[in-house]
Amino acid sequence: MSIEADVIRAQVVIEVIRRIAVLDQMQRYEDSYALTQEFREWLLDPRIQPSSRQAKP
C-alpha cells in the first residue's frame, strides 16, 4: 500500500473512531458496535500509529 493510501486510511480510521465516540455518548451502543465491527480490521491494523487512534469528539 502506498504512503498516500496509508494516510487516507488513517484519516478514515480517525473519523470512524470519532463517530463511535459520538454514538457512545448518545448511548446508541448497537450503532456503535455495528460501526466497530464494520471497520474492525482497519481499527486493529498495527500499521496505523496508536497515537492517531485517539478520538477527540
C-alpha positions in Angstrom: 0.0 0.0 0.0 1.3 3.5 -0.8 2.0 6.2 1.7 -0.8 8.2 0.3 -3.2 5.3 0.8 -2.0 4.8 4.3 -2.6 8.5 5.1 -6.1 8.3 3.7 -6.8 5.1 5.6 -5.5 6.7 8.9 -7.9 9.7 8.3 -10.8 7.3 7.8 -10.0 5.5 11.0 -9.8 8.7 12.9 -13.2 9.7 11.6 -14.7 6.3 12.4 -13.3 6.5 16.0 -14.8 10.0 16.4 -18.2 8.7 15.2 -18.0 5.7 17.6 -17.3 8.1 20.5 -20.3 10.3 19.5 -22.6 7.2 19.2 -21.4 6.0 22.6 -22.1 9.4 24.2 -25.6 9.3 22.7 -26.0 5.8 24.2 -26.5 4.3 20.7 -24.5 1.3 21.6 -25.9 -1.0 18.8 -24.9 1.5 16.2 -21.5 2.0 17.8 -20.9 -1.8 17.9 -22.0 -2.1 14.2 -19.6 0.6 13.1 -16.8 -1.0 15.2 -17.5 -4.4 13.5 -17.6 -2.8 10.1 -14.2 -1.3 10.5 -12.6 -3.8 12.9 -9.8 -4.8 10.5 -8.8 -1.2 10.0 -9.2 -0.3 13.7 -6.9 -3.1 14.7 -4.3 -2.6 11.9 -0.9 -2.3 13.5 0.4 -0.2 10.6 -1.7 2.7 11.8 0.0 4.6 14.6 -1.7 4.2 18.0 -1.4 7.9 18.7 -3.6 8.6 15.7 -6.3 6.4 17.1 -7.3 8.8 19.9 -10.6 10.4 19.1 -11.5 13.9 20.2 -15.3 14.3 20.0 
